[in-house]
């Protein structure tokens, strides 16, 4: 921005600014700088990102123009193929029957709150509300902590409290918990691990997101250990454990990913060890980003967020039957032109949670299923009574 103010900016600077605002999901600024960047020919992904930010600004017609440019430059990309097959998909999405009602929750703060998941009567989520924490430069908010709150029978959510035994001075959360409530997997930064003397001497400051396991004893979480498939060259995050405890789903940019970030799964063995992580493949993952998986109680329905599929803008939430199905967009009001992600659903209480920045920053929303009712219409002949 200083280079712009000093009249020394060029296309490279415009592109860097655009990508920065894309990553921060500031669609207004991203659109402004992508428009200047594409005054000179760019790579295909730049046009895709520009289209995403235009959709996030409700500029669907202009977004289609940029998608056409993207498709011409990268015709074999699955995102391009999907666009060519159905370029005017927005009316179809807007016309979908409403499956869920979405309303604001009691638990959101004026800082980022997301990744809410309900176990028994306790709601766990990640939040940047701890004003005593150091601010994270990217968001200018405190580092994320893991919180829990009480979920009451009347649907109110009260008493948000930091889970201090899990939190570090870095980012922590979100979490997933086993069916018996005694095992947790959660995301945190690799700084949580002890740094080797070699890394200390190298003054290593680059962190990845790792997954950790914690065990509950006497109501307190402890025995925190990193998972065996973490790696300092890529991130592993956003865990979701199946109800039978045998499969852990997560997102990662590990080698073998189709796009930037993909959704993976790994077998959890009876002794607590893990199998070899497997990519969920093209039915779920695209050349874009897929993240925030949530496996439903039936162990086959997966909800996830994607920026690489035909959506309303930003991240949209999708659903797929992993045994035999295609991913489908959940439509409005779950999805908007902004980032909508981290969908979870508690089947026993018939209530779910959604994270979205539709009102400016990441907030947690309560989700309820819309009841479908069969209506029998009888037409009577006024003359004969039949």
C-alpha positions in Angstrom: 0.0 0.0 0.0 2.9 2.3 0.7 4.2 1.6 -2.8 0.8 2.5 -4.2 0.8 5.7 -2.2 4.2 6.6 -3.5 3.3 5.9 -7.1 5.8 3.0 -7.3 3.3 0.1 -7.6 3.2 -2.2 -10.6 1.2 -5.2 -11.6 3.1 -7.5 -9.2 2.2 -5.3 -6.3 -1.5 -5.2 -7.4 -1.5 -9.0 -7.6 0.1 -9.3 -4.2 -2.5 -6.9 -2.7 -5.4 -8.7 -4.3 -4.2 -12.1 -3.0 -3.7 -10.7 0.4 -7.2 -9.4 0.6 -8.5 -12.7 -0.9 -6.9 -14.6 1.9 -8.4 -12.2 4.5 -11.8 -12.4 2.7 -12.0 -8.7 2.2 -13.9 -9.0 -1.0 -14.3 -5.2 -1.6 -10.5 -4.6 -1.6 -9.7 -7.9 -3.4 -12.0 -6.9 -6.3 -10.4 -3.5 -6.5 -6.9 -4.9 -6.8 -7.7 -7.9 -9.0 -9.3 -5.5 -11.5 -5.9 -3.6 -11.7 -3.9 -6.8 -11.8 -5.7 -8.3 -14.8 -4.9 -5.3 -16.9 -1.9 -7.5 -17.7 -2.5 -11.1 -18.4 -2.4 -13.4 -15.3 -2.3 -17.1 -14.5 -5.6 -19.0 -14.5 -6.0 -19.1 -10.7 -6.0 -15.3 -10.5 -9.1 -15.2 -12.7 -10.7 -17.9 -10.5 -10.0 -15.9 -7.3 -11.2 -12.7 -8.9 -14.5 -14.5 -9.8 -14.9 -15.7 -6.2 -14.5 -12.2 -4.8 -16.9 -10.8 -7.4 -19.5 -13.5 -6.3 -18.9 -12.5 -2.7 -19.8 -8.9 -3.8 -23.0 -10.1 -5.5 -21.5 -9.3 -8.9 -22.5 -12.6 -10.5 -22.5 -11.5 -14.2 -19.0 -10.1 -13.9 -17.9 -13.2 -12.0 -19.1 -15.3 -15.0 -16.9 -13.3 -17.3 -13.8 -14.0 -15.2 -14.8 -17.7 -14.9 -14.9 -17.8 -18.7 -11.4 -16.5 -18.8 -10.3 -19.0 -16.2 -12.0 -21.9 -18.1 -10.2 -20.8 -21.3 -6.8 -20.9 -19.6 -7.4 -24.1 -17.7 -9.9 -26.2 -19.6 -9.0 -29.5 -17.9 -9.6 -28.1 -14.4 -12.7 -29.7 -12.9 -13.9 -26.3 -11.8 -13.7 -25.1 -15.4 -15.5 -28.2 -16.6 -18.3 -27.7 -14.1 -18.7 -24.0 -15.1 -18.8 -24.8 -18.8 -21.5 -27.5 -18.2 -23.7 -25.1 -16.2 -22.5 -21.5 -16.3 -25.8 -20.1 -15.0 -26.2 -22.2 -12.0 -27.0 -19.4 -9.5 -30.8 -19.4 -10.1 -30.8 -23.2 -9.5 -29.1 -22.7 -6.2 -31.3 -19.9 -5.2 -34.4 -21.9 -6.1 -33.5 -24.9 -3.9 -36.0 -25.9 -1.2 -35.0 -24.7 2.2 -33.7 -27.5 4.4 -32.6 -25.6 7.5 -33.5 -22.5 9.4 -30.5 -20.4 10.5 -30.5 -17.9 13.4 -27.9 -16.0 15.3 -26.6 -17.6 18.5 -26.2 -16.3 22.1 -22.6 -17.4 22.1 -21.0 -15.1 19.4 -18.8 -12.2 20.5 -17.5 -9.2 18.7 -14.4 -11.3 17.8 -14.1 -14.4 15.7 -16.0 -17.4 16.9 -16.4 -20.6 14.9 -16.2 -24.4 14.8 -19.0 -25.0 17.3 -19.8 -28.7 18.0 -22.3 -30.0 20.6 -21.6 -33.0 22.8 -24.2 -33.9 25.4 -25.0 -30.4 26.8 -21.6 -28.8 26.3 -20.9 -26.7 23.2 -17.2 -26.5 22.3 -15.9 -23.8 19.9 -12.9 -21.7 19.0 -12.8 -18.0 19.8 -10.6 -15.0 19.7 -12.5 -13.2 22.5 -9.7 -13.5 25.1 -8.6 -9.8 25.3 -5.7 -10.7 27.6 -4.1 -12.7 24.8 -1.5 -11.3 22.4 -3.0 -10.2 19.1 -2.4 -12.2 15.9 -1.1 -9.9 13.2 -3.2 -11.4 10.3 -6.6 -10.7 11.9 -5.6 -8.0 14.5 -7.5 -10.1 17.1 -6.2 -12.2 20.0 -5.0 -15.7 19.2 -7.7 -18.4 19.2 -8.6 -20.4 22.3 -10.8 -23.4 22.8 -14.0 -22.5 24.8 -16.9 -24.5 26.1 -20.4 -23.3 27.1 -23.6 -24.8 28.5 -26.4 -25.7 26.1 -29.7 -25.5 27.8 -33.0 -27.4 27.1 -34.6 -24.1 25.9 -31.8 -23.7 23.3 -30.0 -20.9 25.1 -26.2 -21.0 25.4 -24.6 -19.6 28.5 -21.4 -19.6 30.6 -18.6 -19.5 27.9 -15.4 -20.6 29.6 -11.9 -21.1 28.2 -10.7 -24.7 28.4 -7.4 -23.6 30.0 -5.7 -27.0 30.2 -5.8 -27.2 26.3 -5.0 -23.7 25.4 -1.5 -22.4 24.6 -0.2 -18.9 23.7 -0.8 -19.8 20.0 -3.9 -20.7 18.1 -6.0 -23.6 19.5 -9.2 -25.2 18.1 -11.5 -26.4 16.8 -12.2 -29.8 18.4 -13.9 -33.2 18.0 -14.8 -35.5 20.8 -15.4 -39.3 21.0 -18.9 -40.7 21.7 -18.0 -41.5 25.3 -16.8 -38.0 25.8 -13.4 -39.0 27.1 -11.1 -38.5 24.0 -10.6 -35.2 22.2 -8.8 -34.4 19.0 -8.0 -30.7 18.4 -6.1 -28.4 16.2 -3.2 -26.3 17.5 0.0 -24.8 16.3 3.1 -27.0 16.1 4.8 -24.5 18.5 2.9 -26.5 21.2 5.5 -29.3 20.7 8.9 -28.8 22.2 11.3 -27.3 19.7 14.5 -29.3 19.1 17.9 -27.7 19.9 18.6 -27.7 16.1 15.5 -25.7 15.4 16.2 -23.3 18.3 19.7 -22.6 16.9 18.1 -22.0 13.5 15.6 -19.6 15.2 12.8 -21.4 13.4 9.6 -19.3 13.7 7.4 -21.0 11.0 4.6 -23.0 12.5 2.2 -25.5 11.0 -1.2 -26.5 12.3 -1.0 -29.9 14.0 -3.6 -32.3 15.4 -3.4 -33.3 19.1 -5.1 -35.9 21.2 -6.3 -35.2 24.8 -7.8 -37.6 27.3 -10.3 -36.6 30.1 -9.5 -37.8 33.6 -11.7 -36.7 36.6 -13.3 -34.1 34.4 -10.0 -32.5 33.3 -8.4 -32.8 29.9 -4.8 -34.0 29.9 -2.2 -36.4 28.4 -1.9 -34.1 25.3 0.1 -35.8 22.5 0.6 -34.9 18.9 -0.7 -37.3 16.2 1.7 -39.4 14.4 0.9 -38.1 10.9 1.6 -34.4 11.7 4.5 -33.0 9.7 6.4 -29.7 9.8 6.2 -29.3 6.0 2.3 -29.1 5.9 -0.7 -28.4 8.1 -3.2 -30.9 9.5 -6.4 -29.4 11.0 -10.2 -29.3 11.5 -10.8 -32.8 12.9 -14.0 -34.8 12.9 -14.3 -38.2 14.6 -16.9 -40.7 13.5 -19.4 -41.8 16.2 -17.9 -45.3 16.2 -14.5 -43.8 16.8 -12.9 -45.7 14.0 -12.3 -42.9 11.5 -10.9 -39.5 11.9 -11.6 -36.9 9.1 -9.4 -33.8 8.8 -8.3 -31.2 6.3 -4.7 -30.8 5.1 -2.4 -29.5 2.3 -0.3 -32.6 2.6 1.3 -34.2 -0.4 -1.3 -36.0 -2.6 -3.8 -33.2 -2.2 -5.8 -32.4 -5.4 -6.0 -28.7 -4.5 -4.6 -26.3 -2.0 -6.3 -27.9 1.0 -8.2 -31.3 0.8 -10.2 -33.4 3.1 -8.6 -36.7 4.3 -9.5 -39.6 6.5 -7.4 -42.0 8.6 -8.3 -45.2 10.4 -8.1 -45.1 14.2 -7.0 -48.5 15.4 -8.2 -50.2 18.6 -4.8 -49.5 20.3 -5.0 -45.8 19.5 -2.5 -45.9 16.6 -3.4 -44.6 13.1 -3.4 -46.1 9.7 -2.2 -44.3 6.5 -4.2 -41.1 5.7 -6.3 -41.3 2.6 -7.5 -38.5 0.3 -11.3 -38.5 -0.1 -10.8 -38.1 -3.8 -12.6 -36.1 -6.6 -16.1 -36.7 -5.2 -15.2 -34.4 -2.4 -12.0 -32.5 -3.2 -11.4 -30.1 -6.1 -8.5 -28.0 -7.3 -9.7 -25.3 -4.9 -9.9 -25.6 -1.1 -12.0 -28.1 0.9 -12.0 -27.9 4.7 -14.1 -28.2 7.9 -15.3 -31.8 7.5 -18.1 -33.1 9.8 -19.1 -36.7 9.7 -22.7 -37.2 10.8 -23.9 -39.8 13.3 -24.8 -42.3 10.5 -21.0 -42.5 9.7 -21.6 -41.9 6.0 -23.0 -38.4 5.5 -20.2 -35.9 5.3 -20.7 -32.1 5.5 -17.8 -29.9 4.4 -16.9 -26.4 3.1 -15.5 -25.7 -0.3 -14.4 -22.8 -2.4 -13.8 -24.9 -5.5 -17.4 -25.9 -6.3 -20.3 -24.0 -7.8 -21.4 -21.9 -4.9 -22.9 -18.6 -4.0 -19.4 -17.1 -3.1 -16.5 -17.7 -0.7 -16.8 -21.0 1.2 -20.1 -22.8 0.8 -21.3 -25.9 2.8 -21.9 -29.1 0.9 -23.2 -32.6 1.8 -22.3 -36.0 0.4 -23.2 -39.6 1.1 -19.7 -41.2 1.1 -21.1 -44.6 0.2 -22.7 -43.6 -3.1 -23.4 -40.0 -3.9 -22.4 -36.6 -5.3 -21.7 -33.5 -3.3 -24.7 -31.1 -3.2 -24.8 -27.5 -2.2 -27.1 -26.9 0.8 -28.3 -23.6 -0.6 -29.7 -20.7 1.3 -29.9 -19.8 4.2 -27.0 -22.1 5.1 -24.9 -20.5 2.3 -24.6 -16.9 1.3 -22.2 -14.9 -0.9 -19.8 -14.8 2.1 -17.8 -17.5 3.8 -20.0 -20.2 5.3 -18.3 -23.2 6.9 -17.9 -25.5 9.9 -21.4 -27.0 9.7 -22.1 -29.6 12.5 -25.3 -31.3 13.6 -26.3 -33.1 16.8 -28.8 -35.7 15.7 -30.1 -36.5 19.2 -31.0 -32.9 19.9 -32.0 -32.1 16.3 -29.8 -28.9 16.4 -26.8 -27.9 14.4 -24.3 -25.1 14.2 -22.8 -23.1 11.4 -20.0 -20.6 11.2 -20.2 -17.6 8.8 -18.8 -14.1 8.3 -22.1 -13.0 6.6 -22.4 -10.1 9.1 -18.8 -9.0 9.0 -16.7 -11.3 11.2 -16.9 -15.1 12.0 -19.9 -15.8 14.1 -21.7 -19.0 15.2 -25.3 -19.6 14.1 -27.9 -22.1 15.3 -29.3 -24.4 12.7 -32.7 -26.2 12.9 -34.2 -28.6 10.3 -37.2 -27.5 8.4 -40.0 -30.0 9.0 -41.5 -31.3 5.8 -45.3 -32.0 5.9 -47.3 -34.1 3.4 -50.5 -32.2 2.4 -53.5 -34.1 0.9 -55.6 -31.8 -1.2 -59.2 -32.8 -1.9 -61.0 -31.1 -4.8 -64.8 -31.4 -4.6 -67.3 -31.0 -7.5 -69.6 -28.2 -6.3 -72.6 -29.6 -8.3 -72.3 -33.3 -7.6 -70.4 -33.3 -4.3 -67.9 -35.8 -5.6 
